[in-house]
């Protein structure tokens, strides 16, 4: 998977994949071949953090 350039689209794509296909962010990153550090960095800059209990990025 190539990461979308727009961070809000990235948020939507990642949360949809977490909801529909993957049980954790680590599993998504491993199977899709994307950087966990890059995803977290970009979404944290928007004010979102990964919440494992919801398996989604949530606004902080």
Buried (B, 14 or more C-beta within 10 A) or exposed (E): EEBBEEBEEBBEBBBEBBEEEBEEBEBBBEEBEBEEEEBBEBBEEBEBEBEEEEBBBEEE
